[in-house]
Amino acid sequence: MGTSIKLSDLPSRKFDGLKSSINYDILQNYATKTASYADNHWIDEFTTKIEEYLRKQSLNELIKNDKGCKDFNNITQNIKDKISSLIKDNGIQFFLINKINSWRDNYISLNIDLKCDKQNNYWYRELKHFYDFCEDKIFIETKISDIQKSEECDSIIQNINQRRDALKKNQPIFQRKIGFRSIDNMPCSHTILDNTFSFITCMPSSQLVSERGPHSASHKPVHGGETLHSSRKVKKHLIFTSVSQKL
């Protein structure tokens, strides 16, 4: 039986736990009228929450390569950018951003085994999404058999296809930018958005139950009243589709 890979196992999701621990998404969703939250509450809790998280999850594992460093710096930069957009008072803005910079510099200096230059960034925001896609594509290519047997096979395929479609419109930009912002040890070309990927055959639920044992799932109806054990149809999906267009 293969490993049950989840959508959350995609390498591009490795910082989700850290972002959740510091309420990153809450800050990113705040509007100017709620700027007092960033001033009086979120920033005060930032260092406490992130250090609590890093006592359980080693930052070395998160930034063990060039992309991990860029991703970490991207998070801190996004926080500072959001503070700049929320806080209009230059003095307060400087004070809050300096707190973020000070925490990062102090943490890295105290953990001398961490190798992550603070200038190591994507610079162009969309490159982050492109390299996330590339990283996940490489992961999927090495885990096809396990993904086929995953209960989240359909979700993984849908996710990667939707992201590819969203990135496709910026393909000419990626072609120009990746030459200046490549990722060490990650061969990735803008042409990955064109190439046809071998299709994945997601195992039907009935076959998963058979492999995992009779008590691993209930006999609940699926798709128009069929039971899990009567479903025999194999779902075939293309992760990537060829795109025919004139450049």
N, C-alpha and C positions, 0 to 999 in steps of 0.2 A: 504494500500500500504506500502511495506517495505521501509526501508532506502536504498537509492542508494549508496551502498558501492563501492568505487573505489580502484584500486590497490594501490594508494597512501595512503589509509587508513590503510593498514597493519601496525601493531605496529612497525615492524622492520624498517619502513620508517620514523619514527618520527624525526630523526635528519637530514632528507634530506634538510629541509629549512635552518637549520644552516649551513650545508656544502655548500649549494648553495650561501649563503650570504657571505661566506669568500673565495669563489672560491677554495674550497677544491680539487675538481676534477682536476682543472687546474694545481694546484701544483703537485698532484700525477702523472699527465701525463707528467711532464717536465723531460727531459733527462739532463745528466750532462752538455752537451754543452750549455744549457740554464740556468745554475746555477745562472747567474747574476740576473735573474728575481726574484728568491727566496731571493737574497741578497738585491736588490735595490728597489723592488716594493712590492712583496707579503707580506713579513714580516712587512713592514711599514704600510700596510693597514689592517693587521690582527686584531689588537686590536680595531681599529676604527669600522671595519665592524661587528665584533662579538658583540661589545657592542651596536651598533645600532640595531642589530637583537634582542638581549636580552632585549632591552627596550620594544619590542613588544611581544616577546614570553618568558614567564617566564621559567627560567632554572629549577625552582622547579618542573614544570610539566614534563620536559624532564628527570630529574634524580630523580624522586620520589620513585624509588625502586632500588634494587640491580643491576638489569640488566641495568637500565638507567645510573647508575653511571659507570658501566663497559664500556658502549657504549661511554659515554662522554670521559672517560680516554683513550679509544681506539682511538678516533679521535685525541686528542692531542698527543698521542704517535706516531701515524702514521705521523703526521706533523713533529715531531722531527726526526723520522727515515728517512723521505724523505730529510730533511735538511742535515742530516749526509751523505746521499748518494750523494747529489748534491755538497756540499761544502767540499773541501778537506783541506782547510786551517784550522788547529785546533783552532786557535784563533778566527777566524770569526765564525766557527761552534759553538764554546762555547758561543759566544756572542748572536747569533741568537736563539739557543736553550734556553738560559737563559731568553730571552725575552718571550718566550712561557711559561716557568715555572713561571716566575714572574707574568705574567698576570693571570694565573690560580690560583696561591696561593693568590694573592691580591683579586681577585674576590670572591673566596670562603671565605676568612677571613672577607670580608666586608658584606657578606651575610651569617650570622651565622646560619640561619635556614637551609642552604644547608648541607646535610650530605653525603659527598662523599670523602672517603679516596683516595688519589692519588695512593696508592699502590693496589687499587682494580681493577685488570686487568684480562684479559683472559689468558695472557701469551702465550698460543698457538693460533696462528692466526685463524686456522680453527675452533676453538671452537666458535668464534664470529659468523660464518656463521651457525654453527649447532644450537646455541641458538636462532639466528634470526628465523630459520626455526621452531623451537619448539614454540617460542612465537607466530608466525603467525598461526601455526597449532591450538593452543589453541584458538586463536581469531576466526578462521574460524569455529571451532566446535560450538562456541556459536552464530554464525551469519549465519548459513546455509540458513535459510529462506530468510534473507535479500540479501545474495549473489546470491541466485537463481533469484531474481528479479532485480539484478544489470545489467546495460548495459555492465559492464566490467566483468561479470561472467566468460566468456571464458578466458579472459586475466589473471584473478586471478588463475584459475585452471592451465593454461599453465605455469604460473610463479612458482607455488608451485611444480608442477611435475618436471620441469626442475631443480629446486634447489635440490629436493630430489635425483634425478638421479646423480647430481654432488657430493652430499655428501656421497652417498652410498659407494663409493670406499674407503672412510676413516672411515668407520664404526668401524673396530677393534681399530683404534686409539681413537675414541670418547669413546669407551667402557672403555679404560684405563684412559683417561684424565678427564672425567666428575666427577670421584670420588674425584679428587683433586680440581676441579674448578666448583663446583655446583653453581646454582643460587638460592638465597633465594626465597621461595614461588613460584618456578617454577618447578614442578615435570616433569622431562624430562629424558628419557632413550634412549640409542642408538637404542633400539628396535623400536622406532617410524619410523625408516627407513624401517622396515619390515612389520609393521602392515597394513592391508587393511583398508582403510577409507571408510565410507559409501559414495556412489556416490552422486554427486550433479546433479540435473536436471536443467540446465539453461533454463529459460523461453524463448520461441521463441519471436522474436521482435513483432510479431502481438499481442501476449497476453499482452506484456508490454504496447503497444499502447492502447489496450482496457482498461487496468487498469488505465492508466495515462490520458486518454482522447484523443479525435481525433486530437488535435492540438499539441500534444507533439512530434510527429515525422511525417515526410513526407512520401508519398507513393512511395518511390524510389525503383527500382528493387534490388533484392538480390538473390544471388546464382542461376545463370542460368536463369534470367529473372523473377523469382517469385516476386510478390509484397510482401510488408511487411504484408499485410492483408491476403494474400493467403498462407503464410508459416505456416504450422501446425506441422512441425516435431519438436519433443522435443529432444534437444541434451543432451545426457547423458555422463557424464565424470566421470572417477575415479580419485580422487585426488591422492590417493596412490594406487599402485598395489602391490600384493603379490610378493615376490621374492623368487623363489625356487632355492636354491643353497646349496651346502655343505660348511660349514664353516671350 
